[in-house]
Amino acid sequence: MAWPVGGGEGNHFNTEMERCHVQEQVEVVGKAFVDHYYNLFDNDRSSLASLYQPTSMLTFEGQKIVGVEDISCKLNNLPFGNCKHIISTIDSQPSAHGGGIVVFVSGSLQLPGEEHHLRFSQMFHLIPTQDGCFFVQNDFFRLNYG
């Protein structure tokens, strides 16, 4: 959203209100996506494939993976079956791509039989589709050690 140049106080106020409204929508979509993504990951991991497109990219602990099939294969073949994500923070911003949203997540991962949780960070770049939904164009995942 551009700030008005040489506009009066009313223009500045209206632009600020529009910007706040857009940010609220972005945060609502970001949180809804995070809730949906981690619910699928923890309960029906194979369904995550529906969130990606052929151009989607995943960087998982430094390994770069492209396309729905390869991303799905990676996520479905992780060395643990059941898990539970505990989300600590969700930060969302509109992206420069028309209507896109960048979502940054931090939290911990609880694996069965493990006493200690693994801390993680994950970033998603969501792109709108023509039917009003979003897909994951970019996905970065890292465990946080230390």
Secondary structure as the mmCIF struct_conf table of DSSP 4:
data_model
#
loop_
_struct_conf.conf_type_id
_struct_conf.id
_struct_conf.beg_label_comp_id
_struct_conf.beg_label_asym_id
_struct_conf.beg_label_seq_id
_struct_conf.end_label_comp_id
_struct_conf.end_label_asym_id
_struct_conf.end_label_seq_id
HELX_LH_PP_P HELX_LH_PP_P1 ALA A 2 PRO A 4
BEND BEND1 VAL A 5 GLY A 6
HELX_RH_AL_P HELX_RH_AL_P1 GLU A 9 ASN A 43
HELX_RH_3T_P HELX_RH_3T_P1 ARG A 45 LEU A 51
STRN STRN1 TYR A 52 PHE A 60
TURN_TY1_P TURN_TY1_P1 GLU A 61 GLY A 62
STRN STRN2 GLN A 63 VAL A 66
BEND BEND2 GLY A 67 GLY A 67
HELX_RH_AL_P HELX_RH_AL_P2 VAL A 68 ASN A 76
TURN_TY1_P TURN_TY1_P2 ASN A 77 ASN A 77
BEND BEND3 LEU A 78 PRO A 79
BEND BEND4 GLY A 81 GLY A 81
STRN STRN3 LYS A 84 PRO A 94
BEND BEND5 ALA A 96 HIS A 97
TURN_TY1_P TURN_TY1_P3 GLY A 98 GLY A 99
STRN STRN4 ILE A 101 GLN A 110
HELX_LH_PP_P HELX_LH_PP_P2 LEU A 111 LEU A 111
TURN_TY1_P TURN_TY1_P4 PRO A 112 GLY A 113
BEND BEND6 GLU A 115 HIS A 116
HELX_LH_PP_P HELX_LH_PP_P3 HIS A 117 HIS A 117
STRN STRN5 LEU A 118 PRO A 128
TURN_TY1_P TURN_TY1_P5 GLN A 130 ASP A 131
BEND BEND7 GLY A 132 GLY A 132
STRN STRN6 PHE A 134 LEU A 143
#
